Amino acid sequence: MRKKVLILAVVFAVSVFSSGCSDKKPADLTPERENYIKELTNLGVYSEICSKYGLEPCVTVDKITAYDDSPKEYYHMTFYTSGSYSVLTDSNELYSGTFKVKGHIESHGAGTDSVEITEPKNGSSVLPEQIMVLETTDDTVKTAEETTETTLYQPFSEYVYENAGTMGTVIEDIYECDINKDGHAELCSTVITGSGIISSLIVVYDVHNDRGYMLNDRLTYDYSIIGASEDDIAILRKDYPDGNESYGTLSIEGDELVFVENAEYGATVPVAN
């Protein structure tokens, strides 16, 4: 059975949003760069909202402004985005707000430098902040429907925060899948980490043998889970920073978690119910 849980990590405070860039040269915004900027913005706003309110936002980017401020040595583009977001509470109440993001794309990497949001409101009602706290469970991952508090198998979370984090870290949906084919399901999740440069990697935890594995090629590839069943899992791999996509699955070979490319996984493996 697919298991899912949303947990939040500390997102570090960053510099104040600024827009005084009228004297800079406008950057050449190709469709590919616009999409990349939207992805970076989505991740930045997602992390900010999740860390404060424990909810996953729907993000709409309304405006993108970018400037080419490259030094002689390498390419550098600064971008500013703004737009709106909405979140749906467990009681089906819709709250919304606005955001401003400052970020950069350069030869050495890309990421968000600052994220500003207004408080999510429903009319005159303001959504209170709700920092999610990790708690130890025995040997399972509980869903939000099973408990009013977010819980996570503690060795899994400890492994993530000891090995994955650089700045802020967000663990996305958690799946149970028997990757090493030993008859016992492993816990599998996409982990988003970073601040100036955001990376996406895969963490697998073998509960039966109390061992963690990580697929992390920071600044070379970004990995994310796009579908799973009890016996298999589909992975999207993106080249960094070009964004070229390939598909495959996971395998544990020796002591390493590896990506096994297979174009058929672009259709994704059905998610087990």
C-alpha positions in Angstrom: 0.0 0.0 0.0 1.3 3.4 -0.9 2.1 5.5 2.2 2.2 9.2 2.0 3.3 11.9 4.5 4.3 15.5 4.3 6.9 16.8 6.7 8.6 20.1 6.8 12.1 21.2 7.5 13.7 24.4 8.7 13.9 27.0 5.9 16.5 29.6 6.6 15.7 33.3 6.5 17.2 35.1 3.5 17.7 38.6 2.3 14.9 41.1 1.8 13.3 41.2 -1.7 14.5 44.1 -3.8 13.4 45.5 -7.1 15.7 48.4 -7.8 17.2 47.2 -11.0 16.1 49.7 -13.6 19.7 50.3 -14.7 20.4 46.7 -15.6 20.3 45.0 -19.0 17.1 42.9 -19.5 17.9 39.3 -19.9 17.0 37.2 -22.9 14.1 35.0 -21.6 13.7 32.0 -23.8 10.7 29.7 -23.1 13.1 27.2 -21.5 14.5 29.8 -19.2 11.0 31.1 -18.3 9.9 27.5 -17.4 13.1 27.0 -15.3 12.4 30.3 -13.5 8.8 29.1 -12.8 10.1 25.8 -11.4 12.6 27.6 -9.1 9.8 30.0 -8.0 7.4 27.1 -7.3 10.0 25.3 -5.1 10.8 28.5 -3.2 7.2 29.3 -2.4 6.4 25.7 -1.7 9.1 25.5 0.9 8.1 28.7 2.5 4.4 27.8 2.8 5.1 24.2 3.9 7.5 25.3 6.6 5.0 27.8 8.0 1.6 26.3 7.5 2.1 22.6 6.9 0.1 22.7 3.6 1.0 22.3 0.0 0.3 25.4 -2.1 -1.0 25.9 -5.6 1.4 28.5 -7.1 0.6 30.8 -10.0 3.5 33.0 -11.4 2.0 36.2 -12.8 5.1 38.2 -13.7 8.8 37.5 -14.5 11.4 40.2 -14.7 15.0 39.2 -15.4 18.3 41.1 -15.8 21.6 40.0 -17.4 24.2 41.2 -14.9 27.0 38.8 -16.0 30.6 39.6 -15.0 33.2 38.9 -17.6 34.1 35.6 -16.2 30.7 33.8 -16.4 27.0 34.1 -17.1 24.7 35.4 -14.4 21.0 36.4 -14.6 19.0 37.8 -11.7 15.2 37.2 -11.8 12.2 38.6 -9.9 8.9 36.9 -9.9 5.5 37.7 -8.3 2.1 36.0 -8.3 -0.3 34.3 -6.0 -0.8 31.1 -4.2 -3.6 29.2 -2.5 -3.9 26.4 0.1 -6.7 24.2 1.1 -7.1 23.2 4.7 -8.2 19.9 6.1 -11.7 21.4 6.6 -11.8 22.4 2.9 -11.4 26.1 3.5 -9.5 27.9 0.8 -6.9 30.5 1.8 -4.8 32.6 -0.6 -2.0 35.1 -0.6 0.7 36.7 -2.8 4.4 36.2 -3.1 7.6 37.9 -4.4 10.7 35.9 -5.2 14.2 36.9 -6.1 16.6 34.4 -7.6 19.4 33.8 -10.0 20.6 31.5 -12.8 24.3 31.3 -13.5 27.0 29.1 -14.9 27.7 27.7 -11.4 24.0 26.9 -10.5 20.7 28.5 -9.8 18.2 29.0 -7.0 16.1 31.4 -5.0 17.7 34.1 -2.9 14.7 35.4 -1.1 11.0 34.6 -0.8 8.4 37.0 0.5 4.7 35.9 1.1 1.7 37.6 2.4 -0.3 35.8 5.1 -2.9 33.4 3.6 -6.4 34.7 4.1 -10.0 33.6 3.6 -11.9 36.9 3.7 -10.8 38.6 7.0 -9.7 35.3 8.5 -5.9 34.7 8.6 -4.5 31.1 8.6 -2.4 30.5 11.7 1.1 29.2 11.3 1.4 25.5 12.1 4.9 24.2 12.3 4.9 20.4 11.8 6.8 18.4 14.5 8.4 15.0 13.8 7.5 12.2 16.2 8.8 8.7 16.5 6.6 5.9 15.4 7.2 2.2 15.9 7.8 0.8 12.4 5.3 2.4 10.0 4.6 5.7 8.3 1.2 7.1 9.3 -0.9 9.2 6.8 -2.5 12.5 7.7 -5.9 10.7 7.8 -4.7 8.3 10.5 -3.5 10.9 12.9 -3.9 14.6 13.6 -0.1 15.0 13.9 2.5 14.4 11.2 4.6 11.4 12.1 7.5 9.7 10.4 9.7 6.6 11.0 12.4 8.2 13.0 15.5 6.5 11.6 14.4 7.6 8.1 14.1 11.2 9.1 17.4 11.1 11.0 19.2 9.6 7.9 17.7 12.4 5.7 18.8 15.3 7.9 22.2 13.8 8.6 23.0 13.2 4.9 20.9 15.3 2.6 20.6 18.8 3.9 22.6 21.8 2.9 20.2 24.6 3.9 16.4 23.8 4.0 15.2 20.3 3.4 11.7 19.1 2.5 10.7 15.4 2.3 7.9 14.8 -0.2 5.5 11.9 -0.5 6.8 8.7 1.0 6.2 5.4 -0.8 6.6 1.8 0.3 8.3 -0.3 -2.4 10.4 -3.5 -2.3 13.4 -2.2 -4.3 15.9 -4.8 -3.3 13.4 -7.6 -3.8 13.9 -9.2 -0.4 10.2 -9.4 0.4 10.2 -6.3 2.7 9.2 -2.9 1.6 11.6 0.0 1.7 10.6 3.7 2.4 11.2 5.8 -0.7 10.9 9.6 -1.1 12.0 12.6 -3.1 13.9 15.1 -1.0 14.3 18.7 -2.0 17.2 20.5 -0.4 19.1 23.7 -0.7 18.5 27.5 -0.7 20.7 29.4 -3.1 20.8 26.2 -5.3 17.9 23.8 -4.9 18.5 20.1 -5.6 16.1 17.2 -5.8 17.4 13.7 -4.8 16.0 10.3 -3.8 16.3 8.7 -0.3 15.5 5.0 0.3 15.4 3.5 3.8 15.6 -0.3 4.3 13.6 -0.6 7.5 14.1 -4.4 7.7 17.9 -4.0 7.7 18.0 -0.6 9.3 20.0 1.0 6.5 19.7 4.1 4.3 20.6 4.8 0.7 20.7 8.0 -1.3 20.7 8.9 -5.0 22.3 12.3 -5.0 24.1 13.8 -8.0 23.9 17.5 -6.9 24.7 20.0 -9.7 24.7 17.1 -12.2 21.2 15.5 -12.0 18.0 16.1 -10.2 15.8 13.1 -9.4 12.2 12.8 -8.4 9.6 10.0 -8.0 6.8 10.2 -10.5 4.9 7.0 -9.8 5.1 3.8 -7.7 3.6 0.4 -7.1 4.4 -2.1 -4.3 7.1 -3.7 -6.5 8.5 -0.9 -8.7 9.0 2.8 -8.8 9.3 5.3 -11.6 12.0 8.1 -11.6 12.4 11.3 -13.6 16.0 12.4 -14.0 16.8 16.0 -15.2 20.2 17.1 -16.3 21.4 20.1 -14.3 21.1 22.9 -15.3 19.8 22.2 -18.9 16.7 20.2 -17.7 17.0 17.4 -20.3 14.7 14.6 -19.1 15.2 10.8 -18.9 13.2 8.1 -17.1 14.0 5.0 -15.3 13.7 3.1 -12.0 15.7 2.4 -8.9 17.9 -0.5 -8.0 20.2 -1.4 -5.1 23.4 -2.8 -6.4 26.0 -3.7 -3.8 26.0 -0.9 -1.3 24.6 1.8 -3.7 21.3 3.1 -4.8 21.4 3.5 -8.6 19.2 4.9 -11.4 18.4 2.4 -14.1 17.4 4.2 -17.3 14.3 2.9 -19.1 12.3 5.2 -21.4 9.2 3.2 -20.8 9.0 4.6 -17.3 8.0 8.0 -18.8 4.5 6.7 -18.7 5.0 6.1 -14.9 4.2 3.1 -12.8 0.6 3.1 -11.5 0.5 4.2 -7.9 -0.7 1.4 -5.6 -3.8 2.1 -3.6 
